[in-house]
């Protein structure tokens, strides 16, 4: 069936939509013309001039009337000069006929029959027909969004995705191998149900995909349908709830009725927390529309009537707010965690998206993956797309590593602000600030290696030092934490050593915020203070739901609180002293690196190492072009980093 046949088929509405609209407007115009014609026919005579009855009598006596037509009280006729006229006689005027005959006026009389019966009925029924037409139009418009039929509100809005619309398999899903293994059993059941039935096993009725936004929950559900080759219904949790009572429950019933006709099949409910929240959380008696919808969903999933062959897969990033009855065995038997990918997973995801791009030979997926810790699958897809757009903007035929690096910096910190004008003093201050971070990082053995240093403004940052870990870290050691504290203080110490105590700027605000947060976690969460001991004093961070918090408020004496504050200050001060010792010992390297940053603006990690070792960055002619130095003359705000952990350091560790 070609596209034209599809448009003409009854399933698609039948006929050409443009022709249907034309016929509707033609019908409206015909109805208006008929209405005007009926009104025109009701008038006694057209083309006549009305005159007063007294004027008519005067003209009759003066001999000015030639002929009259009498129909009840309506008198029409012709004057001697040929002019048509119309008037109405006085009721009970018996002398009119005598006056007309006396003045030799031709009299034509006919009974007053009025309008035909069908015209009267049609005119009287026009308001009702108009009302019925408006009601029909409104119902048709509502049926388009709520299903077919006059009572289409309760129809399910689930969309059936077939394999013709783009088949997705597990080959298109990378970086979440454990989640794939969890769901492989569902695929095998849909392919061969008897394999499990022979041993008395039952396939889970539902699987709940839990993960952060962008980790690939929807893509994974489509891959299950693609691997099994079965119909795939998709619907959002918000599509169930309406302003009308009972609509959500009706749509749940209708959705399962559709799924039964296509069984075995998969029903995917995205953002199920919109309808599956904990019951009793609302105001009043809790018997609202959302809870009725949830109750119906619970009954359909595990009620008296078995729905064999229907597997429910739901996705949410808020499993803590779901109703416990929804998560019990027999409904959503499994909770599959879809985490953010590790470095190996990021490499696989990047390779999937890079298949569509013409790549240069210098592109290394693992290097890009090292520089994108915490990125989800959607973030990596956006990164590859940004790199392709940058290459196209530059007129290149291949996407090189330079485009991926620029796209990564743009996604993480914003676009370059080369239009920002900096004074020479501020450029010099920024160069020494970033050089201080880099020099301390090089001489701290526990620090991650430097990937890049730049003084080009991005977003709210005037410069940055980016370090890339060799691998993903799931726990942090004490020596690395102390190294990160020293690196975070390197910028402020460099400003004080070079420009003096009174010239220290506010550029280290986010550095101080990061160092303070890290030190507080070391003291209150991880027991890394000998004076405080291995006791947790952190404030509760658990999510409060229905007035209950998973963590209770911390109770401590004033002496303990003072001791914690002193320990936090001592740890941060220790990092400051460590940075001051290293920079004072290697002051010549600090001057050398700051000068190179002022000249080239951006240096790679290898160039920085070569500069420290040999005194030359080793950049050859024809290599990466140095960025133009911004003109001087306009000052900018003294904010060198966005809020949160600085770009020179790893995110604050969440556990030991």
ABEGO torsion letter per residue (X at the ends): XBAAAAAABAAAGEEBAAAAAAAAAAAAAAAAAAAAAAAAAABABBGBBBBBAAAAAAAAAAGABABBBBBEABBBEBBAAGBBBBBBBBBGBAAAAAAAAAAGBBBBBBBBAEBBAAAAAAAAAAAAAAAAAAAAAAAAAAAAAAEBEABAAABBABBBBBAAAGBBBAAABBGBAAAAAAAAAAAAAAABAAAAAAAGBBBBABBBBBBBBGAGAAAAAAAAAAAAGBBBBBBBAAAABBABBGAAAAAAAAAAAAAAAAOBBBBBBBGAAAAABBBGABBEAGBBAAAAAAAAAAAAABBABBBBGBBBBBBBABAAABBAAAABBGBBABBBBBBBBBAAAAAAAAAAAAAABBBBAABBAAAAAAABBGBBAAAAAAAAAAAAAAAAAAGBABBBAAAAAAAAAAAAAEBBBAABBBBAAAAAAAAAAAAAAAAAAAABAABBBBABBBABBBEABABBBBBBBABBBABBBAAAAAAAAAAAAAAAAAAAAAAEAAABBAAAAAAAAAAAAAAAAAAAAAGABAAAEBBBABBBABBBBGGBBABBBBBBBAAAAAAAAAAAAAAAAAAAAAAAAAAAAAAAAAAAAAAAAAAAGBBBAAAAAAAAAAGBAGBBBGBBBBBBBBBBGBBBBBBABBBEBBAABBBBBABX
